[in-house]
Amino acid sequence: MAFITVARVTFGKLSNTGRVFPLYSFLKPTMCSVFIDREKLSSRYVPPKLPHRDIQLETLRSLVDDVIQGDTLTPRTVVLVGSTGTGKTSSVLLVNKVLESKHKHIFSYLNMRMEGETPFQIFSSLYEKTIGVPAPRNLSALELLKETLDSIRKSGVPTFLVFDEVEFHARSSLRSVLYTLTRLNEISPFPLQAVVVFIARGLDWLKLLDPAERSSLGNIVVKYPPYSREQLFDILSYRASEAFRSGAVSESVLKWLADYTFTYMNGDVRRALDTLFHAGVLADQKRADRVTLSDVVEALRNIETFIAPADVGNLTIYEKLLLFTVLRLAENKPYVKMSELRDEFALIIEQFDLEPVTIEEFEDLVQNLADMGALLAEGPARIAPAPSLNIEVLKQSLKIEEER
């Protein structure tokens, strides 16, 4: 067999210096990445279509289109409502992307939670994103807004303004900012061609507004219902086809992640895509040619405290019973006292006709489950189940154990 040395990079006979490796190990081609374009899983990426959001996209497009085309001079306010990861922000960005190819207009996106905690900070950000230059510091918040609107009017093009996570300020004294943004036509002495879109996770924040503020928002609400398991699978399959090489992610892996997302992530597609991206990175690090369920589970462990349904089957009967006991005791309270858990656990072990455990064995069980992320320490001698634990999964698994 031919050899080369690391130190001398000499082909042929064995050298006495440096580490020695078979020649074929250097000539072996590098394993290709499982990705073809990892950016396709990024939250910054706007896909050309959003599966299962056709109705919302068409509604939003019809509400925005006539204003951007210049067919109306009256500002329009639209509210998009849905839980995290249901496609609200992506819908706005996709509609804007389509409009950009057809009509010239100004587009500004602000996340209200990130932009600031005062009217001046928010209107400064709006000024800078709309006009493209730093906001002057010698003006008041309202003067800044008026300057922004005046610049929009002088440009002669319609404007598409988006304010995300508006409920953040609706719960504070800054809700007056929302009221101001819905009355742009009254602030500007000239008619404005503008669409103002507010994005929120629910409608509860509207109850915090007074009648005048609520009325100014209007009644145009586009709702984004949570995705079903089947819809989540369709979305993950579509995004995986854009991001990964053919065959790099199996249908069974995507179905498992869709089910987990539906059950434990409240259907949040964004978190599911982050998980899939992380799993792909792990597969690349292992020089593997595909993403496995183990990669997804490992990714979830790195991203959040969790124990997957697939893990429950690998636990011992004592570990399952301990988790079941914690979940039952913590049903209506945030944590369980260790002494209470130990006493209840002893009773359940007896009901299953199992050998009792010593205090040391009990503490080892608790520690093992805490190391897995299934149990969380909530202070001295207190424990809580991880948020993703599901008592029904444990019941099913324990029933299987009993049948054995």
C-alpha positions as CSV (number, residue, x, y, z in Angstrom):
1,M,0.0,0.0,0.0
2,A,1.3,3.5,-0.8
3,F,1.7,6.0,2.1
4,I,2.3,9.7,2.5
5,T,3.5,11.6,5.6
6,V,1.9,14.7,6.9
7,A,5.2,16.4,7.7
8,R,7.0,15.8,4.4
9,V,4.1,15.1,2.1
10,T,6.3,12.4,0.5
11,F,4.8,9.6,-1.6
12,G,6.3,6.1,-1.6
13,K,8.0,4.4,1.3
14,L,7.3,4.9,5.0
15,S,9.0,7.9,6.6
16,N,10.2,8.1,10.2
17,T,8.9,11.6,10.8
18,G,5.4,12.8,11.1
19,R,2.1,10.9,11.3
20,V,1.5,8.3,8.6
21,F,-1.7,7.8,6.7
22,P,-2.8,5.5,3.9
23,L,-2.7,7.4,0.6
24,Y,-6.4,6.6,-0.2
25,S,-7.5,8.5,2.9
26,F,-6.2,11.7,1.3
27,L,-7.5,10.9,-2.2
28,K,-11.0,10.1,-1.0
29,P,-13.4,12.9,-2.2
30,T,-14.9,15.2,0.3
31,M,-18.5,14.4,1.2
32,C,-21.0,16.8,-0.3
33,S,-23.2,18.9,2.0
34,V,-26.8,17.8,2.5
35,F,-27.7,21.4,1.6
36,I,-28.1,22.9,-1.9
37,D,-29.0,26.3,-0.4
38,R,-29.2,26.6,3.4
39,E,-30.4,30.2,3.1
40,K,-33.8,28.8,2.0
41,L,-34.4,27.8,5.6
42,S,-33.6,31.3,6.9
43,S,-36.2,33.6,8.4
44,R,-34.9,36.3,6.0
45,Y,-35.9,34.2,3.0
46,V,-39.2,34.9,1.3
47,P,-40.3,31.8,-0.7
48,P,-42.1,32.3,-4.0
49,K,-45.2,30.6,-2.5
50,L,-46.7,30.0,0.9
51,P,-48.5,26.7,1.1
52,H,-52.0,26.8,2.7
53,R,-52.0,30.6,2.8
54,D,-53.6,31.3,-0.6
55,I,-56.7,32.8,0.8
56,Q,-54.8,35.2,3.1
57,L,-52.4,36.2,0.4
58,E,-55.2,36.9,-2.1
59,T,-57.1,38.9,0.5
60,L,-54.1,41.0,1.5
61,R,-53.1,41.5,-2.1
62,S,-56.6,42.8,-2.9
63,L,-56.5,45.2,0.1
64,V,-53.1,46.6,-0.9
65,D,-53.2,46.6,-4.7
66,D,-55.5,49.5,-5.4
67,V,-53.7,51.8,-3.0
68,I,-50.3,50.9,-4.5
69,Q,-51.6,51.3,-8.0
70,G,-52.8,54.8,-7.1
71,D,-56.5,54.1,-7.6
72,T,-57.4,55.5,-4.2
73,L,-56.1,58.4,-2.1
74,T,-57.5,57.3,1.2
75,P,-55.0,55.5,3.6
76,R,-56.1,52.0,4.4
77,T,-55.4,50.1,7.7
78,V,-55.3,46.3,7.8
79,V,-54.7,44.0,10.8
80,L,-53.2,40.6,10.4
81,V,-53.8,38.2,13.3
82,G,-52.4,34.8,14.0
83,S,-50.1,33.0,16.4
84,T,-46.3,32.9,16.0
85,G,-45.0,31.1,12.9
86,T,-48.3,31.1,10.9
87,G,-47.1,33.1,7.9
88,K,-48.2,36.7,8.7
89,T,-44.9,38.4,8.1
90,S,-43.9,36.2,5.2
91,S,-47.3,37.0,3.6
92,V,-46.6,40.8,3.8
93,L,-43.0,40.4,2.4
94,L,-44.2,38.1,-0.4
95,V,-47.0,40.5,-1.4
96,N,-44.6,43.4,-1.4
97,K,-42.1,41.4,-3.5
98,V,-44.8,40.8,-6.2
99,L,-45.9,44.5,-6.1
100,E,-42.3,45.7,-6.5
101,S,-42.1,44.0,-9.9
102,K,-45.2,45.9,-11.0
103,H,-45.5,49.2,-9.3
104,K,-43.0,51.7,-7.8
105,H,-43.7,52.3,-4.1
106,I,-42.0,52.9,-0.8
107,F,-41.9,49.9,1.6
108,S,-41.0,50.1,5.3
109,Y,-41.1,47.2,7.9
110,L,-40.8,47.9,11.6
111,N,-40.9,45.4,14.5
112,M,-42.5,47.4,17.3
113,R,-40.9,45.3,20.0
114,M,-37.4,45.8,18.5
115,E,-37.5,49.4,17.3
116,G,-37.7,51.3,20.7
117,E,-39.7,52.1,23.8
118,T,-40.6,55.8,23.0
119,P,-42.5,57.5,20.3
120,F,-39.3,59.3,19.2
121,Q,-37.4,56.0,18.8
122,I,-40.2,54.5,16.8
123,F,-40.8,57.5,14.5
124,S,-37.0,57.9,14.1
125,S,-36.8,54.4,12.8
126,L,-39.7,54.9,10.5
127,Y,-38.1,58.1,9.2
128,E,-34.7,56.3,8.6
129,K,-36.3,53.2,6.9
130,T,-38.6,55.3,4.7
131,I,-36.3,58.2,3.7
132,G,-33.0,56.3,3.9
133,V,-31.0,58.9,6.0
134,P,-30.4,59.3,9.8
135,A,-33.3,61.1,11.6
136,P,-32.6,64.6,12.9
137,R,-32.3,64.8,16.7
138,N,-33.7,68.3,17.0
139,L,-37.3,67.4,16.2
140,S,-40.1,66.0,18.4
141,A,-41.6,62.6,17.7
142,L,-44.6,64.1,16.0
143,E,-42.5,66.5,13.9
144,L,-40.4,63.5,12.8
145,L,-43.6,61.7,11.7
146,K,-44.7,64.8,9.8
147,E,-41.3,65.1,8.1
148,T,-41.6,61.5,7.0
149,L,-45.1,61.9,5.6
150,D,-44.0,65.1,3.8
151,S,-41.1,63.3,2.2
152,I,-43.5,60.5,1.1
153,R,-45.9,63.1,-0.4
154,K,-43.0,64.8,-2.3
155,S,-41.9,61.4,-3.7
156,G,-45.2,61.1,-5.4
157,V,-45.3,57.3,-5.0
158,P,-47.6,55.2,-2.8
159,T,-46.4,53.8,0.6
160,F,-46.6,50.4,2.2
161,L,-46.0,50.5,5.9
162,V,-45.9,47.4,8.1
163,F,-45.8,47.4,11.9
164,D,-45.1,44.0,13.5
165,E,-45.8,42.8,17.1
166,V,-48.1,45.8,17.7
167,E,-49.5,44.2,20.9
168,F,-46.1,44.9,22.5
169,H,-47.0,48.7,22.6
170,A,-50.7,48.2,23.0
171,R,-50.0,47.0,26.5
172,S,-48.1,50.2,27.4
173,S,-48.6,53.9,27.4
174,L,-47.2,53.9,23.8
175,R,-50.5,52.7,22.4
176,S,-51.0,56.3,21.4
177,V,-48.4,55.6,18.7
178,L,-50.8,53.0,17.1
179,Y,-53.6,55.5,17.2
180,T,-51.4,58.1,15.5
181,L,-50.4,55.7,12.8
182,T,-54.0,55.0,11.9
183,R,-54.7,58.7,11.4
184,L,-52.0,59.6,8.9
185,N,-54.4,61.5,6.7
186,E,-55.3,63.9,9.5
187,I,-51.6,64.5,10.4
188,S,-50.6,65.3,6.8
189,P,-52.2,68.4,5.2
190,F,-52.2,66.5,1.8
191,P,-53.9,63.2,0.8
192,L,-51.6,60.2,1.3
193,Q,-51.6,57.0,-0.8
194,A,-50.6,54.6,2.0
195,V,-51.4,51.2,3.3
196,V,-50.7,50.6,7.0
197,V,-50.6,46.9,8.1
198,F,-50.5,46.0,11.7
199,I,-49.4,42.4,12.6
200,A,-50.4,40.9,16.0
201,R,-50.6,37.4,17.6
202,G,-54.2,37.9,18.7
203,L,-57.0,40.4,19.2
204,D,-56.9,40.7,23.0
205,W,-54.7,43.8,22.7
206,L,-57.6,45.6,21.1
207,K,-59.5,45.5,24.4
208,L,-56.7,47.6,25.9
209,L,-57.5,50.5,23.5
210,D,-60.1,53.1,24.1
211,P,-63.1,53.3,21.7
212,A,-61.6,56.1,19.6
213,E,-58.3,54.1,19.2
214,R,-60.2,50.9,18.3
215,S,-62.4,52.7,15.8
216,S,-59.4,54.2,14.0
217,L,-58.0,50.7,13.3
218,G,-61.1,49.9,11.3
219,N,-62.6,46.4,10.9
220,I,-60.3,44.9,8.2
221,V,-58.8,41.9,9.9
222,V,-57.2,39.0,8.1
223,K,-56.9,35.9,10.3
224,Y,-54.2,33.2,10.1
225,P,-55.4,30.0,11.7
226,P,-52.9,27.5,13.1
227,Y,-51.6,24.9,10.7
228,S,-52.7,21.3,10.9
229,R,-50.3,18.4,11.0
230,E,-50.8,17.7,7.3
231,Q,-50.3,21.4,6.4
232,L,-47.1,21.5,8.5
233,F,-45.8,18.4,6.6
234,D,-46.6,20.1,3.3
235,I,-44.7,23.3,4.3
236,L,-41.7,21.4,5.6
237,S,-41.6,19.2,2.5
238,Y,-41.7,22.3,0.2
239,R,-39.0,24.2,2.1
240,A,-36.8,21.0,2.4
241,S,-37.1,20.6,-1.4
242,E,-35.6,24.1,-1.8
243,A,-32.9,23.8,0.8
244,F,-31.7,20.2,0.7
245,R,-30.3,17.8,-2.0
246,S,-32.8,15.3,-3.3
247,G,-33.2,12.4,-0.9
248,A,-31.2,14.1,1.9
249,V,-34.3,14.4,4.2
250,S,-36.8,11.5,4.2
251,E,-40.5,11.8,4.3
252,S,-40.6,10.0,7.6
253,V,-38.3,12.5,9.2
254,L,-40.4,15.4,7.9
255,K,-43.6,13.8,9.1
256,W,-42.1,13.3,12.6
257,L,-41.0,16.9,12.8
258,A,-44.4,18.1,11.5
259,D,-46.1,16.1,14.2
260,Y,-43.7,17.4,16.9
261,T,-44.2,20.9,15.7
262,F,-48.0,20.5,15.9
263,T,-47.9,18.9,19.3
264,Y,-45.1,20.7,21.1
265,M,-44.4,23.9,19.2
266,N,-47.9,25.3,18.8
267,G,-47.6,24.8,15.0
268,D,-44.8,27.4,14.8
269,V,-43.3,26.8,11.3
270,R,-40.4,29.2,12.0
271,R,-39.2,27.1,14.9
272,A,-39.6,23.9,12.8
273,L,-37.5,25.4,10.0
274,D,-34.8,26.5,12.5
275,T,-34.8,22.9,13.8
276,L,-34.5,21.5,10.3
277,F,-31.6,23.8,9.5
278,H,-29.8,22.9,12.7
279,A,-30.3,19.2,11.9
280,G,-28.8,19.7,8.5
281,V,-25.7,21.4,10.0
282,L,-25.3,18.4,12.4
283,A,-25.5,16.0,9.4
284,D,-22.8,18.0,7.6
285,Q,-20.6,17.9,10.7
286,K,-20.9,14.1,10.7
287,R,-20.1,14.1,7.0
288,A,-23.4,12.2,6.5
289,D,-25.3,12.1,3.2
290,R,-28.7,12.6,4.8
291,V,-30.5,14.1,7.8
292,T,-31.7,11.4,10.2
293,L,-34.3,11.5,13.0
294,S,-31.4,11.4,15.4
295,D,-30.1,14.7,13.9
296,V,-33.5,16.3,14.4
297,V,-33.7,15.1,18.0
298,E,-30.2,16.3,18.7
299,A,-31.0,19.7,17.1
300,L,-34.1,20.0,19.3
301,R,-32.0,19.2,22.4
302,N,-29.6,22.0,21.4
303,I,-32.3,24.5,20.6
304,E,-34.7,24.0,23.6
305,T,-35.4,22.0,26.7
306,F,-37.2,19.0,25.5
307,I,-37.8,15.2,25.5
308,A,-39.2,13.9,22.3
309,P,-42.0,11.3,22.1
310,A,-39.5,8.9,20.5
311,D,-37.3,9.1,23.6
312,V,-40.0,7.9,25.9
313,G,-39.8,4.4,24.6
314,N,-36.2,4.3,25.5
315,L,-36.7,5.2,29.2
316,T,-36.8,2.6,32.0
317,I,-40.1,1.8,33.6
318,Y,-39.0,3.7,36.7
319,E,-38.1,6.8,34.7
320,K,-41.5,6.7,32.9
321,L,-43.3,6.4,36.1
322,L,-41.4,9.2,37.7
323,L,-42.2,11.5,34.8
324,F,-45.8,10.4,34.9
325,T,-45.9,11.2,38.6
326,V,-44.4,14.7,38.1
327,L,-46.9,15.5,35.3
328,R,-49.9,14.4,37.4
329,L,-48.8,16.4,40.5
330,A,-47.9,19.5,38.4
331,E,-51.2,19.5,36.5
332,N,-52.5,22.6,38.3
333,K,-49.3,24.1,39.8
334,P,-45.9,25.3,38.4
335,Y,-43.7,22.9,40.4
336,V,-43.7,19.9,42.7
337,K,-41.9,19.5,46.0
338,M,-39.3,16.7,46.1
339,S,-40.8,15.3,49.3
340,E,-44.3,15.2,47.7
341,L,-42.9,13.6,44.6
342,R,-41.0,10.9,46.5
343,D,-44.1,9.9,48.5
344,E,-46.4,9.8,45.4
345,F,-43.8,8.0,43.4
346,A,-43.6,5.3,46.1
347,L,-47.3,4.7,45.9
348,I,-47.3,4.5,42.1
349,I,-44.4,2.0,42.1
350,E,-46.4,-0.1,44.5
351,Q,-49.4,0.0,42.2
352,F,-47.3,-1.3,39.4
353,D,-46.0,-4.1,41.6
354,L,-42.4,-3.0,41.3
355,E,-39.6,-3.1,43.8
356,P,-39.3,0.1,45.9
357,V,-36.3,2.4,45.4
358,T,-34.0,3.9,48.0
359,I,-33.6,7.6,48.5
360,E,-30.3,7.5,46.6
361,E,-31.9,5.6,43.7
362,F,-34.8,8.1,43.7
363,E,-32.3,11.0,43.5
364,D,-30.4,9.3,40.7
365,L,-33.6,9.0,38.7
366,V,-34.4,12.6,39.2
367,Q,-30.9,13.7,38.2
368,N,-30.9,11.5,35.1
369,L,-34.2,12.9,33.9
370,A,-32.9,16.5,34.6
371,D,-29.8,15.8,32.6
372,M,-32.0,14.7,29.6
373,G,-34.0,18.0,29.9
374,A,-37.2,16.2,30.9
375,L,-37.2,17.7,34.4
376,L,-36.4,21.3,35.4
377,A,-35.0,22.5,38.8
378,E,-37.3,25.2,40.2
379,G,-35.3,26.1,43.3
380,P,-34.3,24.1,46.4
381,A,-36.1,20.8,46.6
382,R,-38.5,21.7,43.8
383,I,-38.9,20.2,40.4
384,A,-41.1,20.8,37.3
385,P,-41.7,18.9,34.1
386,A,-40.3,20.2,30.8
387,P,-42.9,22.2,28.8
388,S,-42.8,19.7,25.9
389,L,-43.6,16.7,28.0
390,N,-47.0,15.1,27.2
391,I,-48.8,12.9,29.7
392,E,-50.7,11.1,27.0
393,V,-47.5,9.8,25.4
394,L,-46.4,8.5,28.8
395,K,-49.8,6.9,29.5
396,Q,-49.6,5.1,26.2
397,S,-46.1,3.9,26.8
398,L,-46.9,2.8,30.4
399,K,-49.9,0.8,29.0
400,I,-47.5,-1.0,26.7
401,E,-45.2,-1.7,29.7
402,E,-48.1,-3.1,31.7
403,E,-49.1,-5.4,28.8
404,R,-45.6,-6.8,28.7
